């Protein structure tokens, strides 16, 4: 079991890739490719497993498959088309960061040949049945989590939140477009049902106190949603920065803010809130 700190934008403990039983989980953005490859040395994984396809988790996969053309890539069925043809993802991200800003932050995102893609729905056992898969939406509609049944280690991407060791605070990363706070708790219930020994987070590290961590995440999710509903983007950002710095060393708070930018958090929560309001107005059956 290896955690690989991708040293995103020169900062430690922001994004982690994981290597377990020969499987590379969420290898990260293309901008961190050199760091990842240096850490791997000559090792070629037997598979790449994606929890979801956001740039910070999956942006570098296409470039990796150019190097390793025989390596399969596991991804949820909703994310697979975008891995094969990432143009819409790139265009959407450019609206947020700008074309140059996107390249500076994440690098490029190259397509993954369809023959390399292994499509997941959830509830599979994969790779000689050594890993169990569950569909875990909430952070993203195409999110899955993986359990290594031999060790009890769960690779949970962003559905189990952001927590920068050694801090105790777990927060919910809520970028647009498809945050869903209604289904997110049900995804956490699926992870609890695994009774995992540890949670391996992408942001950042290993969680051993699984139940308290998930309870903290759920409480943070509620708090963030309440604040986003009553505050505009600037006020929410000010509140969130002050809240983090009241809980921890300001330098660690800055790592949380790099792992889950506050501006994106408000936009995701606001989009979810408006979607909920439309559903309520439309009535049952919509």
N, C-alpha and C positions, 0 to 999 in steps of 0.2 A: 504494500500500500504506500503510495507516494503522493504527497501534495506538491504541486509545482506552482510556486509563486510567479506569476507572469510579470510582476513589476510594472504594472500598467502605468504609463506616463511617468516612469521613473519612481513610482511610489510603491512601497511594499504593502502587502496584506489587503489589496483591493480586489484582485481577481485571482482565483486559484483554479487550475486544472487538476484533475485527479487521474492517477494511473493505478488500476487495481486488476489483478489477475490478467494482465496483458491488455486490458481495455482502457482506452483514453476517454475520459468523460469531460465534455465541454472544454475543448482545447483553446477557446478564447478568440480574440480578434486577430485579424491579419497583422495589425500593428505590433503584436507581441510574438510573432512567429519565431523570430531569431532567439528570443529568450526560451521559448518552449523547446525548440530543436536543440539548443545547447544543453538544456536539462536532460533531454532524452538521450543525447549522445547517439550511439548507433542503434538504439532500440527502436524497432518498428512495432506499433501496437497490432494486435490481432483484430481489433475493431475500434471504431470511434462511436461513442454513444452520446447523443445530444438530449439534454433535458428539454431544451427549447431552442429557437433559432434566432434569438436576439443577438446583435452584433458582438456583445461582450462574451457570449458563450460559443457562438458558431461562425463568426465572421471569417475565421481563418481556415475553415474546413476544405473549401475548394482548392486553396493553395496546397494544403497537405495532401490531398488526393492526387494532385499532379506529381508529387514526390512518391506517393505510395498508391499506385493505381489499382492495386488488388485489395485494398482495405475496405471492408464494408462500413457503411454509416447508418446507424439506427436513429430513426427520427419519427415523431408522430405523423400520422397521415395528413393532418392539417398543415404541418410545417414542410412536408416533403416537397410539394410543388415549388415553394419559394427557395428551397435549397437547389433545385434543378434549374430554376430561372429566377435569380434574385433581383431582377430589374425593379420590381415594384417596391421591394424592401429598400433598395438603395435610393430610389426616388423619394420615398417617404422620409428616410433619414436625412436626405439632403435638404428637405423643407425645414427640418429642425436645426441642423448644424451648418448648412451650406455645403457646397461640394468640397471646398478646400478644408473646411472644418471637419467634415466627415473623414476625409483621408488622413488628416492630422491625428484625429482621435482614434479611429477604428481601423484605418487602412482601407483596402478594397474588399469586396466580397465576390469571389469567383464561383461560377456554377459547379455543382457536383454532378457528374454523370449519373443518369437514372439507374444504370446497371449497378452502381455502388450503393444505392439507397435501399435500406431494409425498413419497410413500413410497419409502424406500430399503431395499435388501437388502444392498448391497455390490457392487462391481465395475461400477458404472454410470459413464457419462460424462454429465455434466449441464451445463445452461446453455451451449448451443451447443458442447458437448464441450470447454469450457475447463477443467473441473474433473473429476478422477477421484475416485471414491469407493471406499473399502475398509471392510469391516466389521471393527471392531477392539475386540472385547470384552476384558474383563479388569478394567478399572476399573468398567465398567457393561455389562450384557448388551445394551444398546441403543446402544452407542458406535460411531460411525463417524469416519473421518478423511478429509480432502479434500486433494488435490494440485492446485495450479494449474500446469498443465503448461507454460505459457509461461515461467514464472519459476522453477519448481522449489520453490516455497514450499509447505510442508505445514502444514495447519491441523489440529492434533492434539488439541485439547481437553485431557483429563487422561490419556490413555493414555501420553503421553510424559512424564508426571510434572510435578512442581513444581520450579522453579528460579528463584530471584529474582536477576536480574542485579545486580551483576556476579559473584555467587558461582558456584562451580563445582559445588556439591553439588546433585544431582538426587535427589528423594525420591518415593516412590510414595504418592499419596493413596488411602487405602483405607477409605472410608466404607461402611457397609452400604447395601443388603442383598445385593448380588450380586457382590462382589469375587471374582475367580477367578484365582489366581496360576498355575494350570496353563495357561490359554489366553492370559494376558497376554503372555508372551514370544513366542508365535506372532503376536500382533498387531504386536509390535515388528518381527518379521521382515518383515511385509508393508510396513511403513513403510521399512525399510532397502532392500527391493527396489525401491522408487520411486527410490532414490538422490537424495533431496531436497537442494536447495541449503541450505535452512534449515528449522527447525521453528519454527512460530509457536505459542507456548504461551499458554494462558489464564492461567496463574499462573507466571511472568510474563515476557513479552518474547520475543526472538528468539535461537534457538540456531543457531550456525554450525558448531560442532564436533560434528556430528551423532553420529558413531560413539562418541567418548568420552562424550558425554552419555548415550546409551542404555546403554552399559556401566556407567556410574555408577548409573543408575536401576535396572538389573538387580541390581547388588550391594546397593543400598539396599533393594530389595524383599526379597531374601533375609535381610538383617540384621533388617529390621523384623518379618518373619514369625518368625524365630528368637526375638527378644525377646518378641514377643506370646505365643508358645507357653509361655514359662517364667515370665512375669510377670503379676501381676494388673493391673487397669486403672490403679490409682494408681501402682504401681511402674513400669509401662510409660511412663506420662506423665512421671514424674520422670526416667527414663532418657532419653527422647526429648528433653526440654527441655535436659538437660545435654549430650546428644550434639550437638544443634544449636549450642549456645553454645560448645562446644569447637571448632567448625568455622568460626565466623564471629562478627562483631560481634553482641552481644545484641540490638540494635535490628533488625537484619536477621533474626535468628532469630525475633523476634516477628512479622515479616511472614510467614515460613513457617508459623508457628502459626496465623495468621489465615487463610491460604490453605488450609490443611489441618489443621483442629482435631484435636489429638492424641487426644481422647476418642473421636472418631468413627473414627479410624484403628484403635484397639484393637478396637472393636466389630466393624468390618468384617473384620479379620483373624481374630478369634475365631469369628465366624460361618462364615467359609470353612474354618477348621481343623476345626470340628465337622462341617461337611458332608463334608469329606474323610474324617473318621473313620467316619461312617455309611456312606459308600461302601465303605470298606475292610472294614468288618464285614459288609456285605451281600454282598460278593464280586462276581465278574465278572458282567457283563450287567445290572447295576443302575445 
